[in-house]
Amino acid sequence: MRKDQKWIKKRHAIATELARVVLTPVARRKYGVKPERFKEQGDRAYLVLYNHQTPFDQFFVGLSFSGPVYYVATEDIFSKGFVSSLLRFLVAPIPIVKSTTDLKAVKTCIRVAKEGGTIAIAPEGNRTYSGKTEHINPAIAGLARKLGLPIALYRIEGGYGVQPRWSDKTRRGGMRCYVSRVIEPEEFSGMTNDELFSEISAGLFVDDCRSPGTYRSARRAEYLERAIYWCPYCGLSSFESGGNEIECTRCRRRIVYGEDKRLTGVGFDFPYGTVSEWYDAQSAFVTSLDLSAYTEQPMYTDTADLYEVVLNKHKRRIAKAAALRLYGDRVEIGTDEPIVLRFSELRAAAVLGRNKLNLYAGDKTYQIKGGKRFNALKYVNLCYHSKNIDGGDANGKFLGL
């Protein structure tokens, strides 16, 4: 792209208005929500920071703001051939490599801001698995300051109740999507980066598991095993879900996921009242895990298709139904001449969508796509625990999300 060529095009505004006509009834019908219009926007450009609960969140933002919004989006949507080319042409999202510091994405954001565009970022970089806002990289404060745009904190509440990340189905229940606060440049110019980060984090924090309301579905617990792989009675385990229940495959204890998002043991007292509490306990268990005990025999084995991703272009499948083994220090893919990916050598690991796994090894990006019940999260959690240990922070709480 030539240096004098603008990122912002007139066609983006036309495509955005047409999209709103289509997406407004979809938001109401599928999610039962009417995003609140940001009436104070006027003709100003904003940096929109939003918490991330559903796969539709970016569209909620677009329905609240006027004019085109330029979203910072994961590289996966740019590796789909013609569809990716169409997205670039119509709305020009800003590509970023997930779970990494992408300087090219930062430069593009600066460019769009200088051209007068509104930019939207989910600073968690991940949809929440637990219902709580995930880890936010403190670097977001420095980026916000560099862009110099007023910061609109956009809260999505109830989205986890309607469609948890681990679920394929939506439930009937309440949601709200709205701008909760604007931090003007004059205000954050007097803050330190730490103070600004604190304001952003507090403004975007939502714990949906603790919020009131009911969410109706006959398949409430389905695919919860995409988020949970630890049993408080068995330790590292696997689970099977169906309808409104999830069951540990080792001890066979069953837990019901209620309409109020509460967990209840079937015939016993389950120690965690919400998925959020269970998820936190699982993370604490992983943080204390001695990975050296799992270098000879795998902790988990799975079967999955393996792809090589050419970032921002396409991806090609290089193995179907490949054997996948998770050790305390590496992932092995295949049997005869396996691909060995050591955690110490990976640039990053990330979960995309509900349960796709990306492993960034040198100049290669591998994508692992398992079956419906595949848990990609455990690979990311254990990879980052290993990295924390290697970095001298064995008790580090950041586990990749």
VEXDO-863648 format. One record per residue (C-alpha): residue in three letters; x, y, z; residue number from 1. Coordinates in steps of 0.001 Angstrom, whole numbers, always signed. Layout:
<recs>
REC   rest        px        py        pz    nr
REC    ALA         X         Y         Z   NUM
...
</recs>
This chain:
<recs>
REC   rest        px        py        pz    nr
REC    MET        +0        +0        +0     1
REC    ARG     +1366     +3441      -961     2
REC    LYS     +2146     +5833     +1894     3
REC    ASP      -218     +8474      +477     4
REC    GLN     -3168     +6078      +277     5
REC    LYS     -5790     +6545     +2984     6
REC    TRP     -6965     +3705     +5205     7
REC    ILE    -10427     +5252     +5529     8
REC    LYS    -12620     +5028     +2405     9
REC    LYS    -16077     +6404     +1635    10
REC    ARG    -17305     +2887      +914    11
REC    HIS    -16713     +1924     +4560    12
REC    ALA    -19488     +4313     +5659    13
REC    ILE    -21885     +2898     +3051    14
REC    ALA    -21108      -710     +4011    15
REC    THR    -21508      +140     +7695    16
REC    GLU    -24969     +1665     +7224    17
REC    LEU    -26143     -1320     +5183    18
REC    ALA    -24774     -3680     +7838    19
REC    ARG    -26709     -1848    +10564    20
REC    VAL    -29969     -2416     +8703    21
REC    VAL    -29287     -6162     +8700    22
REC    LEU    -27700     -6524    +12138    23
REC    THR    -30208     -4558    +14224    24
REC    PRO    -32965     -7202    +13921    25
REC    VAL    -30384     -9995    +14349    26
REC    ALA    -29241     -8506    +17666    27
REC    ARG    -32842     -8287    +18863    28
REC    ARG    -33894    -11727    +17664    29
REC    LYS    -30822    -13763    +18615    30
REC    TYR    -29561    -11903    +21682    31
REC    GLY    -32690    -10088    +22809    32
REC    VAL    -30869     -6761    +23053    33
REC    LYS    -31086     -3303    +21546    34
REC    PRO    -27657     -1662    +21962    35
REC    GLU    -28000     +1861    +23323    36
REC    ARG    -27100     +4612    +20887    37
REC    PHE    -24230     +6851    +21953    38
REC    LYS    -26066    +10113    +21401    39
REC    GLU    -23173    +12287    +22587    40
REC    GLN    -20878    +11096    +19786    41
REC    GLY    -21533    +13924    +17341    42
REC    ASP    -18845    +14135    +14658    43
REC    ARG    -15991    +13127    +16960    44
REC    ALA    -13829    +10046    +16590    45
REC    TYR    -13328     +7831    +19646    46
REC    LEU    -11219     +4987    +20906    47
REC    VAL    -13873     +2477    +21945    48
REC    LEU    -12719       -70    +24523    49
REC    TYR    -15168     -2886    +25232    50
REC    ASN    -15295     -6022    +27361    51
REC    HIS    -15677     -9220    +25365    52
REC    GLN    -18487    -11687    +26099    53
REC    THR    -20074    -12920    +22848    54
REC    PRO    -19052    -13454    +19206    55
REC    PHE    -21413    -10580    +18314    56
REC    ASP    -19785     -7923    +20525    57
REC    GLN    -18187     -5926    +17720    58
REC    PHE    -21600     -5612    +16087    59
REC    PHE    -23125     -4318    +19327    60
REC    VAL    -20471     -1597    +19292    61
REC    GLY    -21251      -781    +15671    62
REC    LEU    -24958      -460    +16454    63
REC    SER    -24256     +2048    +19234    64
REC    PHE    -21949     +4330    +17230    65
REC    SER    -22507     +6392    +14090    66
REC    GLY    -20291     +6127    +11052    67
REC    PRO    -17717     +3413    +10358    68
REC    VAL    -15846     +1807    +13234    69
REC    TYR    -12409      +316    +12596    70
REC    TYR    -12033     -2818    +14684    71
REC    VAL     -8762     -4327    +15807    72
REC    ALA     -9390     -7952    +14856    73
REC    THR     -7555    -11246    +15293    74
REC    GLU     -5529    -12523    +12375    75
REC    ASP     -7821    -15543    +11955    76
REC    ILE    -10437    -13546    +10044    77
REC    PHE     -7722    -12443     +7608    78
REC    SER     -6791    -16022     +6685    79
REC    LYS    -10039    -17006     +4962    80
REC    GLY     -9273    -16217     +1335    81
REC    PHE    -12084    -14411      -505    82
REC    VAL    -14086    -13697     +2665    83
REC    SER    -11093    -11931     +4181    84
REC    SER    -10556     -9889     +1011    85
REC    LEU    -14211     -8837     +1078    86
REC    LEU    -13950     -7743     +4720    87
REC    ARG    -10855     -5690     +3978    88
REC    PHE    -12619     -4005     +1070    89
REC    LEU    -15873     -3242     +2899    90
REC    VAL    -14836     -2334     +6459    91
REC    ALA    -11013     -2480     +6640    92
REC    PRO    -10534     -4031    +10105    93
REC    ILE     -7102     -3616    +11657    94
REC    PRO     -5295     -6986    +11850    95
REC    ILE     -3422     -8023    +14972    96
REC    VAL     -1591    -11244    +15832    97
REC    LYS     -3351    -12569    +18919    98
REC    SER     -1523    -12815    +22259    99
REC    THR     +1501    -10924    +20934   100
REC    THR     +2750     -7342    +20855   101
REC    ASP     +2013     -6390    +17260   102
REC    LEU     +3783     -3125    +16400   103
REC    LYS     +2284     -3081    +12915   104
REC    ALA     -1213     -3047    +14429   105
REC    VAL      -206      -155    +16696   106
REC    LYS     +1083     +1840    +13713   107
REC    THR     -2147     +1186    +11814   108
REC    CYS     -4206     +2397    +14784   109
REC    ILE     -2179     +5622    +14873   110
REC    ARG     -2728     +6057    +11165   111
REC    VAL     -6512     +5566    +11421   112
REC    ALA     -6714     +7969    +14376   113
REC    LYS     -4838    +10646    +12421   114
REC    GLU     -7303    +10198     +9549   115
REC    GLY    -10196    +10841    +11948   116
REC    GLY    -11484     +7297    +12328   117
REC    THR    -13158     +5687    +15340   118
REC    ILE    -11236     +2617    +16549   119
REC    ALA    -12658      -241    +18609   120
REC    ILE    -10557     -2647    +20660   121
REC    ALA    -11429     -5451    +23069   122
REC    PRO     -8364     -5012    +25316   123
REC    GLU     -8804     -8455    +26899   124
REC    GLY     -7925     -9921    +23517   125
REC    ASN    -10193    -12839    +24422   126
REC    ARG    -13813    -13610    +25049   127
REC    THR    -14323    -14548    +28658   128
REC    TYR    -14666    -18246    +29493   129
REC    SER    -15699    -17597    +33092   130
REC    GLY    -18104    -14659    +32875   131
REC    LYS    -15528    -12282    +34371   132
REC    THR    -13567     -9761    +32340   133
REC    GLU    -10253    -11424    +31493   134
REC    HIS     -6683    -10115    +31874   135
REC    ILE     -6082     -6733    +30199   136
REC    ASN     -2584     -5870    +29019   137
REC    PRO     -1451     -2637    +30746   138
REC    ALA       -35     -1492    +27401   139
REC    ILE     -3564      -417    +26423   140
REC    ALA     -3099     +2740    +28521   141
REC    GLY        +7     +3759    +26577   142
REC    LEU     -1726     +3088    +23259   143
REC    ALA     -4760     +5131    +24305   144
REC    ARG     -2525     +8041    +25267   145
REC    LYS      -606     +7810    +21976   146
REC    LEU     -3817     +7862    +19905   147
REC    GLY     -5063    +10943    +21743   148
REC    LEU     -8739    +10150    +21112   149
REC    PRO    -11457    +10415    +23764   150
REC    ILE    -11890     +6958    +25290   151
REC    ALA    -15402     +5498    +25324   152
REC    LEU    -15710     +2609    +27786   153
REC    TYR    -18345      +295    +26342   154
REC    ARG    -19861     -2241    +28716   155
REC    ILE    -21530     -5469    +27647   156
REC    GLU    -23547     -6975    +30491   157
REC    GLY    -25462    -10245    +30402   158
REC    GLY    -23748    -11520    +27266   159
REC    TYR    -22156    -14408    +29127   160
REC    GLY    -25578    -15449    +30367   161
REC    VAL    -27001    -15328    +26853   162
REC    GLN    -24075    -17075    +25119   163
REC    PRO    -21059    -18275    +27118   164
REC    ARG    -17901    -18671    +25059   165
REC    TRP    -17965    -22413    +25565   166
REC    SER    -21521    -22781    +24213   167
REC    ASP    -22836    -23028    +20673   168
REC    LYS    -26339    -21912    +21668   169
REC    THR    -27909    -18696    +22871   170
REC    ARG    -30257    -18539    +25847   171
REC    ARG    -33201    -16243    +26504   172
REC    GLY    -32273    -13617    +29063   173
REC    GLY    -31378     -9995    +29658   174
REC    MET    -28487     -8052    +28122   175
REC    ARG    -27340     -4451    +28057   176
REC    CYS    -24753     -2805    +25760   177
REC    TYR    -23861      +846    +26321   178
REC    VAL    -21176     +3502    +26755   179
REC    SER    -20728     +3753    +30517   180
REC    ARG    -18096     +6493    +30586   181
REC    VAL    -15995     +8755    +28398   182
REC    ILE    -12460     +9694    +29452   183
REC    GLU    -11523    +12884    +27645   184
REC    PRO     -7918    +13562    +26545   185
REC    GLU     -7818    +16521    +28938   186
REC    GLU     -8645    +14137    +31780   187
REC    PHE     -6186    +11354    +31005   188
REC    SER     -3389    +13782    +30181   189
REC    GLY     -3176    +14394    +33933   190
REC    MET     -3039    +10690    +34760   191
REC    THR       -91     +8331    +34860   192
REC    ASN      -341     +5239    +32661   193
REC    ASP     -1009     +3184    +35777   194
REC    GLU     -3874     +5467    +36781   195
REC    LEU     -5360     +5399    +33293   196
REC    PHE     -5048     +1621    +33153   197
REC    SER     -6820     +1375    +36510   198
REC    GLU     -9701     +3514    +35200   199
REC    ILE    -10007     +1397    +32036   200
REC    SER     -9868     -1910    +33934   201
REC    ALA    -12450      -821    +36507   202
REC    GLY    -14757      +537    +33816   203
REC    LEU    -14692     -2693    +31796   204
REC    PHE    -14851     -5191    +34644   205
REC    VAL    -18009     -7311    +34610   206
REC    ASP    -18680    -10504    +36567   207
REC    ASP    -21730    -11921    +34852   208
REC    CYS    -21889    -14992    +37076   209
REC    ARG    -22724    -12757    +40039   210
REC    SER    -25318    -10656    +38244   211
REC    PRO    -29027    -11442    +38736   212
REC    GLY    -31292    -12777    +36033   213
REC    THR    -32315    -16070    +34480   214
REC    TYR    -31239    -17510    +31143   215
REC    ARG    -33476    -20192    +29704   216
REC    SER    -32308    -23106    +27573   217
REC    ALA    -32637    -26886    +27550   218
REC    ARG    -28896    -27185    +26764   219
REC    ARG    -27383    -24867    +29336   220
REC    ALA    -24299    -26967    +30188   221
REC    GLU    -23568    -28200    +26678   222
REC    TYR    -19830    -27983    +25849   223
REC    LEU    -18807    -26561    +29225   224
REC    GLU    -15924    -29043    +28923   225
REC    ARG    -14327    -26568    +26489   226
REC    ALA    -13607    -24392    +29536   227
REC    ILE    -13231    -26925    +32364   228
REC    TYR    -10597    -29673    +32563   229
REC    TRP     -9971    -29871    +36325   230
REC    CYS    -12083    -31725    +38873   231
REC    PRO    -11835    -30697    +42559   232
REC    TYR    -11998    -34415    +43448   233
REC    CYS     -9814    -35956    +40699   234
REC    GLY     -7424    -33206    +39643   235
REC    LEU     -6657    -33030    +35914   236
REC    SER     -9533    -34796    +34197   237
REC    SER    -11932    -34612    +31275   238
REC    PHE    -15641    -33972    +31155   239
REC    GLU    -18731    -34783    +29117   240
REC    SER    -21762    -32542    +28980   241
REC    GLY    -25324    -32968    +27838   242
REC    GLY    -28428    -30881    +28328   243
REC    ASN    -28050    -29000    +31599   244
REC    GLU    -25424    -31268    +33207   245
REC    ILE    -21673    -31827    +32999   246
REC    GLU    -19992    -35004    +34288   247
REC    CYS    -16408    -35821    +35247   248
REC    THR    -15299    -38891    +33288   249
REC    ARG    -13185    -40134    +36216   250
REC    CYS    -15314    -39818    +39351   251
REC    ARG    -18625    -39580    +37461   252
REC    ARG    -19882    -36739    +39622   253
REC    ARG    -22501    -34666    +37809   254
REC    ILE    -23072    -30941    +38127   255
REC    VAL    -26138    -29009    +36966   256
REC    TYR    -25835    -25567    +35357   257
REC    GLY    -28974    -23687    +36366   258
REC    GLU    -31010    -20969    +34683   259
REC    ASP    -29579    -18578    +37284   260
REC    LYS    -26022    -19575    +36191   261
REC    ARG    -25532    -21387    +39506   262
REC    LEU    -23852    -24802    +39786   263
REC    THR    -25371    -27617    +41843   264
REC    GLY    -24003    -31106    +42468   265
REC    VAL    -26328    -34035    +41775   266
REC    GLY    -26537    -35833    +45123   267
REC    PHE    -23566    -34021    +46679   268
REC    ASP    -22472    -30517    +47678   269
REC    PHE    -20373    -29067    +44881   270
REC    PRO    -17818    -26611    +46315   271
REC    TYR    -18222    -23924    +43623   272
REC    GLY    -21398    -21953    +43090   273
REC    THR    -20544    -20555    +39656   274
REC    VAL    -18418    -21333    +36610   275
REC    SER    -16346    -18287    +37563   276
REC    GLU    -15441    -19803    +40935   277
REC    TRP    -14647    -23180    +39361   278
REC    TYR    -12563    -21534    +36642   279
REC    ASP    -10569    -19565    +39229   280
REC    ALA     -9925    -22724    +41258   281
REC    GLN     -8803    -24507    +38092   282
REC    SER     -6360    -21668    +37323   283
REC    ALA     -5020    -21775    +40886   284
REC    PHE     -4461    -25525    +40558   285
REC    VAL     -2535    -25078    +37308   286
REC    THR      -441    -22291    +38830   287
REC    SER      +716    -24672    +41582   288
REC    LEU     +1312    -27638    +39261   289
REC    ASP     +4759    -29259    +39051   290
REC    LEU     +5161    -29694    +35294   291
REC    SER     +8398    -31661    +35612   292
REC    ALA     +6300    -34700    +36544   293
REC    TYR     +4720    -34678    +33080   294
REC    THR     +7640    -34735    +30658   295
REC    GLU     +7724    -38506    +30026   296
REC    GLN     +4029    -39331    +29766   297
REC    PRO     +1458    -36972    +28265   298
REC    MET      -993    -35194    +30514   299
REC    TYR     -3636    -35331    +27787   300
REC    THR     -4077    -36911    +24374   301
REC    ASP     -6463    -35618    +21703   302
REC    THR     -7190    -35977    +18027   303
REC    ALA     -7391    -32890    +15843   304
REC    ASP     -6894    -31500    +12363   305
REC    LEU     -3696    -29500    +11902   306
REC    TYR     -3373    -26398     +9727   307
REC    GLU      -522    -24108     +8848   308
REC    VAL     -1666    -20490     +8781   309
REC    VAL       -76    -17935     +6492   310
REC    LEU      -984    -14854     +8506   311
REC    ASN     -3356    -12434     +6801   312
REC    LYS     -3555    -14648     +3711   313
REC    HIS     -4828    -18206     +4041   314
REC    LYS     -4414    -21515     +5838   315
REC    ARG     -3912    -25041     +4569   316
REC    ARG     -4587    -28343     +6268   317
REC    ILE     -1448    -30415     +6677   318
REC    ALA     -2869    -33317     +8708   319
REC    LYS     -6303    -34765     +9355   320
REC    ALA     -7215    -36443    +12654   321
REC    ALA     -3644    -36114    +13897   322
REC    ALA     -2616    -37455    +17293   323
REC    LEU     -2097    -34602    +19729   324
REC    ARG      -167    -35006    +23000   325
REC    LEU      +200    -32440    +25751   326
REC    TYR     +3251    -32731    +28031   327
REC    GLY     +4475    -30491    +30807   328
REC    ASP     +7006    -28826    +28522   329
REC    ARG     +5747    -29331    +24967   330
REC    VAL     +3057    -30323    +22488   331
REC    GLU     +3623    -33180    +20043   332
REC    ILE     +1538    -33548    +16889   333
REC    GLY     +1526    -36739    +14804   334
REC    THR     +2987    -40179    +15407   335
REC    ASP     +5739    -41407    +13059   336
REC    GLU     +7694    -38143    +12800   337
REC    PRO     +5833    -35855    +15174   338
REC    ILE     +6033    -32083    +15131   339
REC    VAL     +7472    -31144    +18527   340
REC    LEU     +6610    -27673    +19805   341
REC    ARG     +8383    -26849    +23044   342
REC    PHE     +6718    -24201    +25171   343
REC    SER    +10042    -22436    +25730   344
REC    GLU    +10355    -21924    +21972   345
REC    LEU     +6807    -20739    +21272   346
REC    ARG     +6248    -17013    +20771   347
REC    ALA     +2670    -17376    +21960   348
REC    ALA      -324    -19679    +22264   349
REC    ALA     -3933    -18596    +21899   350
REC    VAL     -7502    -19863    +21775   351
REC    LEU     -9504    -18541    +18832   352
REC    GLY    -13273    -18644    +18795   353
REC    ARG    -14714    -21337    +21031   354
REC    ASN    -12014    -23987    +20842   355
REC    LYS     -9438    -23505    +18076   356
REC    LEU     -5823    -23488    +19215   357
REC    ASN     -3074    -21392    +17621   358
REC    LEU      +580    -22081    +18403   359
REC    TYR     +3105    -19501    +17171   360
REC    ALA     +6460    -21183    +16606   361
REC    GLY     +9161    -18995    +15062   362
REC    ASP     +7928    -17870    +11662   363
REC    LYS     +5252    -20590    +11562   364
REC    THR     +1721    -20494    +12913   365
REC    TYR       -22    -23802    +13536   366
REC    GLN     -3753    -24018    +14068   367
REC    ILE     -5260    -27044    +15778   368
REC    LYS     -8950    -27701    +15339   369
REC    GLY    -10408    -30545    +17357   370
REC    GLY    -13904    -31906    +17666   371
REC    LYS    -16885    -30273    +19323   372
REC    ARG    -15683    -31248    +22810   373
REC    PHE    -12026    -30329    +22295   374
REC    ASN    -10564    -28224    +25111   375
REC    ALA     -7980    -25829    +23659   376
REC    LEU     -7791    -23819    +26866   377
REC    LYS     -5696    -26371    +28772   378
REC    TYR     -2944    -26181    +26142   379
REC    VAL     -2741    -22405    +26490   380
REC    ASN     -2904    -22463    +30306   381
REC    LEU      -164    -25073    +30654   382
REC    CYS     +2019    -23405    +28026   383
REC    TYR     +1982    -20109    +29914   384
REC    HIS     +2494    -21799    +33279   385
REC    SER     +5603    -23395    +31769   386
REC    LYS     +6742    -20001    +30463   387
REC    ASN     +6172    -18453    +33898   388
REC    ILE     +8355    -21136    +35486   389
REC    ASP    +11092    -20630    +32875   390
REC    GLY    +10936    -16899    +33546   391
REC    GLY    +11445    -17352    +37285   392
REC    ASP     +7825    -16652    +38227   393
REC    ALA     +6535    -20126    +39107   394
REC    ASN     +3474    -18630    +40792   395
REC    GLY     +2635    -16270    +37922   396
REC    LYS     -1111    -15899    +37565   397
REC    PHE     -1246    -15004    +33865   398
REC    LEU     -2090    -18208    +32012   399
REC    GLY     -2556    -16878    +28500   400
REC    LEU     -5993    -15258    +28706   401
</recs>
